Amino acid sequence: MKTIIIQRKIDLTLPTLIFDKTSVTSPLRKLLVDLYVLYGHKDWMKPDGSSETISATFLSELSTAFLARNSHDNSPTTNGSIPNGCQYHEHPGGKLCPLTKSHPREVVEPKP
């Protein structure tokens, strides 16, 4: 028998086992997703060195549950701001963003 909980970490073979061996409507699937959403830790998603893959259905349901838990009723708009948006791009010369609310923007003209 395989141990599925080691040092407060759920082994990644458990989601695959549950999602491969139960029906789509199984309450056990919902329980496992809820455990990951409510009590999970990022280390739970690190493979233990085995060659087993994680169930794609489990990952899809987990992602959906996280998004549903943190969802916003408003749809995204083009005018919405992203907190700390500078983490998604680089500045010329490796310079960091200034500590201001506005972001310096440059229009780079293509060379002829």
N, C-alpha and C positions, 0 to 999 in steps of 0.2 A: 504494500500500500504506500502511496506517495503522500508525503507531508505537504499540505497546501498553505499552512500559515507558519512562517518562520520569522521570529523576532518581530512580530506585529506587522508583517508584510505578507500580503496574499500573493501566492505564486501565480504567475501569468498563465500556467496551464489550466487553472480553474476556469477562467472565462471561456477558454476554448472548449474545455470539456462540457461545460454547461450549455454553451451556445451550439455545440455540435450534437448534443444528445437530448435536447428538450425541444418542445414545440415553440413556435413563434409567440404563442400566448402564455407561455409558462410564467407563473409568478416568480419562480426562482431566477429567471433572467432579470426581471424588474428589481428583485432584491439585490442581486449582485451589482447592477448599475447604480442603484441608490447607495449601496455601501461605498462604492468608489466615489460617487459625487459628494456624499456627506462626510465621509471619514478618510477618503483616500489621500495619499501622499504621492508626490511626483516620483519617488523612488519605486513605487508600486509598478510603474510602467517600464522599468529597466529589466531587460531579459536576464535570466539567471545563468546564462551560458549554454542553455539547452538549444537544440536546433528547432524546437517547436515554434510555430508562428502563432501570433495572436489572432483570434477570430475577427475578421473584418466586420462582421455583423455586430459583435460586441463593441468594437471601436466606434462604429457608426452610432449605435444607440447611446454610448457614453458621451460622444460629442454632442449629440442632440440634447441629452439631458443637461449637460453643462450650459449649452446655449439657452435652453428653456429656463434654467434657473437664473441666468444672468441677463435675460432678454430685456429689451427696451421696447416699449409700445410704439415709439416713433420709428418710422423708417429712416434710414440714413439719408442725409442731405448733402449736397455739395458744399454747403456753407458751414457744416459742422466742423468743429475743431477736434483734433486728436491730441490728447494730453501727451506732452513730451514727444511731439512729432519728429524731433530731430534724431531720434533713435533709429529712424527708418531710412536715413540717407547719410551721405558723407559730404563734407565741405571741402572745397579746394585747399590743398596744402595740409590736410588733416586738421584744420581748425575746427574747434567746437562751436556750437551755437552760443551766442551771447545769452546772458541770463536775463533776457527781456521777454515780454509777451509777444512781441512781433518777431517775425523771422526775416532775415535779409534774403531777398530773392534777386536773382540775376537772370537776365535773358541772354542766353549764349547764341550768338549769331553763327550760322554755319559758315565755314570758310569756303570761299569761291573755288 
